[in-house]
Amino acid sequence: MEWKGRAGMGKEQKVRCLNCFERIPVPEKAKRLTCPKCSVEYVIAWRGSQAKIAGTPSKK
């Protein structure tokens, strides 16, 4: 993951796609996120004001 500034300080947070390594901005309190480059969907976990990729949604 890559952070731009300190978490919780109003700066944009970004995570790195685990498939194509594109940096993806994370909207505040988002629960899911899709990479705009390769379309892989991720589940986002929050700890306080910090976001991280928690995994991918399970396929049914």
C-alpha positions in Angstrom: 0.0 0.0 0.0 1.1 3.5 -0.5 0.0 6.5 1.5 0.0 10.1 0.4 0.5 12.1 3.6 -0.6 11.0 7.0 -3.8 9.1 7.4 -6.6 11.1 8.9 -5.0 14.4 8.0 -7.4 15.0 5.0 -4.9 13.7 2.5 -5.9 11.2 -0.2 -5.1 7.6 0.6 -4.1 5.2 -2.2 -3.6 1.4 -2.3 -1.7 -0.5 -4.9 -3.6 -3.0 -7.1 -2.2 -6.5 -6.4 -2.8 -7.5 -10.0 -1.4 -4.7 -12.1 0.3 -2.5 -9.5 -1.8 0.6 -10.4 -2.2 3.1 -7.6 -5.9 3.5 -6.7 -7.3 6.3 -4.7 -9.6 5.1 -1.8 -12.8 7.1 -1.2 -13.3 7.7 2.5 -15.0 4.7 4.3 -15.3 2.7 1.0 -15.9 -1.0 1.6 -15.2 -2.2 -2.0 -12.9 -0.8 -4.7 -12.4 -1.8 -8.3 -9.1 -1.1 -10.1 -9.8 1.2 -13.0 -6.9 -0.3 -15.1 -7.5 -4.1 -14.8 -11.1 -4.3 -13.2 -10.1 -6.5 -10.2 -12.4 -5.8 -7.3 -11.1 -5.6 -3.7 -12.6 -5.6 -0.2 -11.3 -2.6 1.8 -10.7 -2.9 5.6 -10.4 0.2 7.8 -8.5 0.6 11.0 -9.3 4.0 12.3 -8.7 6.3 9.3 -6.3 3.9 7.5 -7.5 1.8 4.6 -5.9 -1.5 3.3 -6.8 -4.2 0.9 -8.4 -7.0 3.0 -8.9 -9.4 0.0 -11.1 -10.0 -3.0 -14.9 -10.7 -2.9 -15.8 -14.4 -2.9 -17.2 -15.8 -6.1 -20.6 -17.5 -5.9 
